[in-house]
């Protein structure tokens, strides 16, 4: 399953808002539609957002009406600004846009057609690499799993959150393919229910045993000794090893540590932002109050109620057992190891 792909001058993606009840694919030819699709979460999950943004820039180039190279470059840069302003927390968004702009400005391209072609090729390479990277993280992460393990995960860090294969679900998929018997506790993940809607859908499609739980039940199962390891994804990991991920992750990490359960974010290097030193510097997205006051379009709270809806929280590095990347697992203290993997070396 590819969450997002280039198709004949258009970007095709799964409309994840409709899952699990309807499987609908949508196609966009205007980068502004892609920006809206990121904001409204047709496509979500840090690596998938990065790939969508890259394809968005390819669209901006291919469908630009520019008659000069300078005008084309200006159009692509304008599109990058629009895409940059969609979701603030996922590092992959900025990483992908910078990579695309870097390709455009690397001094090897001449003329409108060459730039257009190069940006399509670069977006496709970025998407293909995402899948390869996830499979490598799956291999490293599976070394942490033993036969019979009960694994807990939060939100959706599966194939749908990436181009394919997933981050936190990658070690689970790999272990399952290696023949290990695993079982996954899936947090439902209020308010957008990515666990209930998306992770449950993905795991059930593959026949990987799982149990859906409400977010508030995670501590109960961890305390009861029913969870062997926690795997989550991340939207941004910073230099000291602090991890921003879906709201509720912090609480989970604290309870895991309190009960001696290992807690591992599974994170491609495109999610690591060494320009920020610690978690306090990570921008946290605040989303529409409607996500909290309504469930499936139905109001569940008094009209006019005051709401706070941060989409992510920060887990301090002291709660993190290790960070699985495509170059290996980084263990505390994190700084040096994170620098190594960002440079493409083993931690
Ligand atoms: O708001 P979302 O659904 O985009 O949040 C997704 C998450 O929090 C994921 O855990 C994270 O992006 C990692 S995805 C591989």
Boltz pocket constraint, residues with backbone or C-beta under 6 A from the ligand:
constraints:
  - pocket:
      binder: B
      contacts: [[A, 43], [A, 44], [A, 45], [A, 46], [A, 47], [A, 90], [A, 154], [A, 155], [A, 156], [A, 157], [A, 158], [A, 161], [A, 162], [A, 166], [A, 167], [A, 168], [A, 194], [A, 232], [A, 233], [A, 234], [A, 235], [A, 245], [A, 246], [A, 247], [A, 266], [A, 311]]
      max_distance: 6.0
